[in-house]
Amino acid sequence: MMRLRIPLASAASFIVIAICAGRLAAAEPACELNYKTDGTTSETFVLTSLTPEAVVERLPWLLAKAGVTIHWTQPAKGIIEAEGLDVKAEKSGDATRVTFRSHLQPLADRKTLCQYASLAGSPPEAKKPPVAQDPALIERMKDDLLKWHTIVMQSSRLNNVQFSSPSNFLQFAITDIKASPGKKEYEVSMLLPRSICAISHEDMDDLTMEMSGGGRSEPRTKPVRVAVSMTYEGEGAASHLTEASIVTIESVK
């Protein structure tokens, strides 16, 4: 819990801070649309990509510089209590909803609350539309991986996959495509049998248990989720796989 009391700054100071933050009310139509009042309280909310705890850790200092007197905060609960202003940050899907409620007379108007809200953090990025799944391309990618036989993680080559059969691909999906002249980079997500995967930290844990006399560990059987980057160079039928490497690899919990 944090306590600080800072006297009100001038309106001019507040405007300067808002401009420095690059988030004036004019850039926040959603905030203005969300504004409501019943005559005794006024409130609005915005969405941010920050976690509730991160919002409460950074926002009080910005509000204090803007002239708001902060009483106390509880980052773990997403709460800020200030002079005439309550702030609540809570998860909303993949984003965080930050609600600003004014109860000190005279009430904060739409413009003022949206100036406070402009300090909450960057809005969440719009989700990319799902990548179209081309069955013919996916089959070609599987065949190329089988021909490569082994792919590794560049940062730790002890993490690797050794393909042996089309049946290895329990799931396969293209998750992203980056195209440039003569080249396409694909991000793919695969679910694979544990028997063809080497995961260094899991394998080391098993080996340590055996060497310490803890007995032979049971074989790991849960499938493995693997993200792989695949680069194709060339155009059309002349394109060919030039690079394939593991980005992440982890057994399904």
Secondary structure, DSSP 8 states (H G I E B T S, - for coil): -B--------HHHHHHHHHHHT--GGG-HHHHHH-EE-SS-EEEEEEESS-HHHHHHHHHHHHHHTT--EEEEEGGGTEEEETTEEEEEEEETTEEEEEEEE-SSS---HHHHHHHHTTS--------------HHHHHHHHHHHHHH-EEEETTEEEEEEE---GGG-SEEEEEEEEEETTEEEEEEEEEE-GGGEE-HHHHHHHHHHHHTTS-------S-EEEEEEEEEESSGGG-EEEEEEEEEEEE--
